[in-house]
């Protein structure tokens, strides 16, 4: 495995863990109503003053849904970016198949013709020592 193949999943899992933690943190609505964590239903812990236009049940739920959506989108974007980074890594077909001795041409080197002769094999699928 390459260093990139080891580090990208760790980064993706870190972002997903942050998104999960974000959805587990209780929040405060308008500095008046304390609300439970969005992942646990965002129920209000206290009532708003009688002179307020705040409806604790509806407002906590709405802000909780918003926080859950932010968490879900962050996790989805991290997963998509990680998959894209690993999927679009340009390695030669011989390197990808494990035939390192025949790894003479890299797809970009072949496309560049004589100008890409110095690129040689960009094969990075050898074992990486940490």
GUNU-513207 format. One line per field, with one value per residue: residue in three letters; chain; x, z, y of N, C-alpha, C, O in turn. Coordinates in steps of 0.05 Angstrom, whole numbers. Each point is the difference from the previous one (the first is absolute). Example, Ala and Ser with C-alpha at 12.3 -4.5 7.8 and 13.67 -1.06 7.14 Angstrom:
2
residuo	ALA_SER
cadena	A_A
nu	264_-28
nw	156_-27
nv	-114_21
cau	-18_16
caw	0_1
cav	24_24
cu	18_-15
cw	0_14
cv	24_22
ou	21_10
ow	13_4
ov	0_22
! end
This chain:
130
residuo	UNK_UNK_UNK_UNK_UNK_UNK_UNK_UNK_UNK_UNK_UNK_UNK_UNK_UNK_UNK_UNK_UNK_UNK_UNK_UNK_UNK_UNK_UNK_UNK_UNK_UNK_UNK_UNK_UNK_UNK_UNK_UNK_UNK_UNK_UNK_UNK_UNK_UNK_UNK_UNK_UNK_UNK_UNK_UNK_UNK_UNK_UNK_UNK_UNK_UNK_UNK_UNK_UNK_UNK_UNK_UNK_UNK_UNK_UNK_UNK_UNK_UNK_UNK_UNK_UNK_UNK_UNK_UNK_UNK_UNK_UNK_UNK_UNK_UNK_UNK_UNK_UNK_UNK_UNK_UNK_UNK_UNK_UNK_UNK_UNK_UNK_UNK_UNK_UNK_UNK_UNK_UNK_UNK_UNK_UNK_UNK_UNK_UNK_UNK_UNK_UNK_UNK_UNK_UNK_UNK_UNK_UNK_UNK_UNK_UNK_UNK_UNK_UNK_UNK_UNK_UNK_UNK_UNK_UNK_UNK_UNK_UNK_UNK_UNK_UNK_UNK_UNK_UNK_UNK_UNK
cadena	A_A_A_A_A_A_A_A_A_A_A_A_A_A_A_A_A_A_A_A_A_A_A_A_A_A_A_A_A_A_A_A_A_A_A_A_A_A_A_A_A_A_A_A_A_A_A_A_A_A_A_A_A_A_A_A_A_A_A_A_A_A_A_A_A_A_A_A_A_A_A_A_A_A_A_A_A_A_A_A_A_A_A_A_A_A_A_A_A_A_A_A_A_A_A_A_A_A_A_A_A_A_A_A_A_A_A_A_A_A_A_A_A_A_A_A_A_A_A_A_A_A_A_A_A_A_A_A_A_A
nu	17_-31_35_7_23_42_23_5_15_45_21_4_32_39_8_13_44_28_3_28_44_13_5_44_11_3_-44_22_-40_25_30_-23_5_-9_36_-37_19_27_42_3_9_41_5_-41_36_0_-19_-28_30_-19_35_8_31_24_10_-4_-43_-27_-4_-20_-45_-22_-3_-34_-41_-11_-12_-44_-28_-3_-25_-44_-16_-4_-35_-39_-5_-11_-43_-30_-1_-21_-45_-17_-2_-33_-40_3_-1_23_-27_44_-5_35_0_-25_22_20_-16_15_-3_-42_16_-12_-36_14_-34_13_17_-30_-21_27_-12_11_-37_-23_27_-2_-34_7_29_-42_31_-44_5_35_21_-37_41_-21
nw	0_-26_-10_-45_-18_7_-29_-42_-5_-2_-39_-29_6_-17_-44_-16_5_-30_-38_1_-5_-43_-18_10_-33_45_-7_-19_21_-35_1_-27_-43_40_-27_-5_17_-28_15_29_-41_16_27_-4_4_-33_37_-35_-3_39_19_13_-29_37_-40_45_10_-4_33_38_0_7_41_24_-10_19_43_7_-4_33_35_-3_6_42_23_-5_21_44_11_-1_35_37_1_11_43_24_1_23_33_-8_-8_2_-44_-23_-4_-31_-39_9_-37_41_-3_5_42_-41_-3_-4_27_41_27_16_37_35_3_-39_-12_-21_-34_1_-28_-43_23_-14_-11_7_-34_-6_11_23_-6_32
nv	-24_20_26_4_-33_15_25_-15_-41_0_9_-34_-31_14_-2_-39_-9_17_-23_-35_7_6_-41_-1_29_-5_5_34_-4_15_-33_-27_-11_-19_-3_-27_-37_23_-8_35_17_2_-35_18_27_30_18_3_33_9_19_-41_16_3_-20_4_-3_35_29_-14_-1_38_19_-16_16_39_0_-9_35_30_-11_6_41_14_-15_22_39_-2_-9_33_28_-14_2_41_13_-20_21_38_-30_37_-34_-7_-2_17_44_20_-4_40_19_-13_-44_-14_1_-13_-25_41_-7_12_-32_-30_13_-8_-43_21_22_-32_14_44_3_-11_-25_4_-30_5_-28_28_-37_8_16_-24
cau	-17_15_-5_-25_-21_-2_-7_-26_-22_2_-11_-29_-12_2_-21_-25_-2_-7_-28_-16_2_-15_-29_-5_4_-24_4_-17_-15_-5_9_-23_-9_20_-11_16_16_-16_-2_-18_-26_1_-22_7_4_-15_-19_7_-17_-26_-1_17_-12_14_-15_23_-3_4_25_21_-1_10_28_11_0_21_26_3_5_28_16_-3_13_29_8_-2_21_26_1_2_27_19_-3_10_29_12_-8_13_29_10_21_-1_-16_18_4_-25_-3_21_22_17_23_-9_-11_17_-15_-21_-19_6_25_-7_-15_18_20_28_3_-6_18_12_-19_4_-21_-9_-12_3_-15_17_-4_9_7_-8
caw	0_0_23_-5_5_29_13_-8_16_27_-1_-4_25_19_-6_7_29_7_-7_20_25_-3_3_27_19_5_-8_12_-21_5_27_17_4_-2_-15_1_-24_-23_-6_19_-3_4_17_17_28_15_-16_-6_15_-11_-18_-22_-23_-4_6_5_-13_-28_-6_6_-20_-26_1_1_-27_-15_9_-11_-29_-2_6_-21_-24_5_-2_-28_-15_7_-12_-29_-6_5_-21_-25_2_-4_-26_-23_2_-26_0_-25_1_9_29_12_-1_16_-17_3_-19_-25_5_-13_-11_16_-20_-8_-15_-27_-14_-6_-20_8_22_25_4_26_22_6_15_24_15_29_14_17_29_11_29_14
cav	24_25_17_13_-20_-3_25_11_-11_11_28_-2_-9_23_19_-13_0_28_5_-14_15_25_-6_-9_22_16_28_21_15_29_6_-1_-28_-21_-23_-25_-5_-6_-28_-12_11_29_8_23_-6_20_16_28_19_4_23_-6_-12_-26_-25_-18_-26_3_13_-19_-21_12_4_-26_-11_15_-10_-27_2_8_-24_-20_11_-1_-28_-8_13_-13_-26_4_11_-22_-20_12_2_-26_-11_15_-1_-10_-20_-15_-25_-21_4_-7_-29_-12_-7_24_-1_11_27_19_22_12_9_27_-1_-10_21_22_-8_3_19_-14_-22_2_-6_-28_-13_14_-22_4_-20_-16_3_26_-2_25
cu	18_-6_-27_-23_-3_-11_-28_-23_1_-11_-30_-14_1_-22_-28_-4_-7_-29_-18_1_-16_-30_-6_3_-26_5_-21_-13_-5_7_-23_-7_23_-13_18_16_-18_-4_-20_-28_-2_-24_9_3_-16_-19_10_-18_-27_-2_16_-16_12_-19_21_-1_7_28_24_1_11_30_15_2_22_28_4_6_29_18_-1_14_31_10_-1_22_27_3_4_28_21_-1_11_30_13_-7_14_30_11_24_-2_-15_18_6_-25_-4_22_25_20_24_-7_-11_18_-15_-23_-19_6_26_-5_-14_18_21_28_4_-5_19_13_-18_2_-24_-6_-14_5_-15_17_-5_13_5_-8_21
cw	0_25_-3_7_30_13_-7_16_29_1_-3_26_22_-5_7_31_10_-6_20_27_-2_4_28_21_4_-7_13_-23_10_29_20_7_-3_-13_3_-26_-24_-6_19_0_4_16_18_29_18_-18_-4_18_-14_-20_-26_-24_-6_8_4_-15_-30_-7_6_-22_-27_0_2_-27_-17_8_-10_-30_-5_5_-22_-26_4_-3_-29_-17_6_-13_-31_-8_4_-22_-26_1_-5_-28_-24_2_-25_4_-25_4_10_30_15_2_16_-16_-1_-19_-27_2_-12_-10_18_-20_-9_-16_-28_-16_-9_-21_10_23_27_6_28_23_8_15_25_18_30_15_15_29_10_30_13_18
cv	25_16_14_-19_-5_25_11_-12_10_28_0_-8_22_20_-12_0_28_6_-14_14_25_-5_-10_22_15_29_18_15_28_8_0_-29_-19_-24_-24_-2_-7_-30_-14_14_30_10_24_-9_19_15_28_18_5_23_-4_-12_-28_-23_-21_-27_2_10_-18_-22_10_3_-27_-14_13_-11_-29_0_9_-24_-20_9_-1_-28_-9_12_-12_-27_2_9_-22_-21_11_1_-28_-11_13_0_-12_-20_-17_-27_-23_2_-8_-30_-14_-9_23_0_12_28_21_25_8_12_28_1_-9_22_23_-7_3_18_-14_-22_0_-7_-30_-12_16_-20_5_-21_-19_5_26_-5_26_8
ou	21_-19_-14_-21_-21_-15_-13_-17_-21_-15_-14_-21_-18_-13_-17_-22_-16_-13_-21_-21_-13_-14_-24_-5_-13_23_-18_14_-14_-11_2_-5_14_-22_25_-3_-20_-22_-9_-15_-21_-12_22_-16_-6_1_17_-21_-1_-17_3_-21_-7_-12_10_20_16_13_19_22_15_14_22_20_14_17_23_16_13_20_21_13_14_21_18_11_16_21_16_12_18_21_13_14_21_17_4_13_-6_22_-22_-3_-9_2_2_-13_-1_17_1_11_17_-12_13_11_-15_9_-4_2_12_4_-6_14_7_19_9_-5_6_9_-2_-23_17_-20_23_-9_-9_-13_22_-17_7_-3
ow	12_14_20_11_9_20_17_9_13_19_12_7_16_19_10_10_18_16_8_13_20_10_7_24_-20_0_14_-19_20_11_21_23_-21_7_3_-18_4_-9_-6_19_-6_-6_9_10_23_-25_15_8_-25_-17_-16_5_-20_22_-20_-11_-10_-18_-16_-8_-14_-19_-10_-6_-15_-18_-7_-10_-18_-15_-8_-13_-19_-12_-9_-17_-19_-11_-11_-19_-16_-10_-16_-20_-13_-11_-20_-15_-6_6_-11_22_14_14_21_19_2_12_-19_-6_-13_-19_14_-2_9_-22_-24_-20_-19_-24_-20_-9_22_16_21_19_11_22_23_-5_17_13_9_23_9_6_-7_15_-10_14
ov	0_-5_4_8_-9_-2_12_15_4_7_16_11_2_9_14_4_4_13_11_3_8_17_-4_-5_8_9_-8_8_4_19_12_-6_2_-8_3_16_-13_-8_-22_-2_11_21_1_-16_-6_-3_10_-9_-3_0_17_-12_-12_1_-11_-9_-16_-9_-1_-8_-14_-7_-4_-13_-13_-4_-7_-16_-11_-4_-11_-16_-7_-5_-15_-13_-4_-7_-15_-9_-2_-9_-15_-5_-1_-15_-13_15_-23_9_-3_-9_-17_-20_-13_-10_-25_-13_15_21_11_11_14_21_-16_8_6_15_10_2_13_18_-9_-3_10_-16_-21_-5_-6_7_4_7_-1_5_-22_20_6_-9_22_20
! end
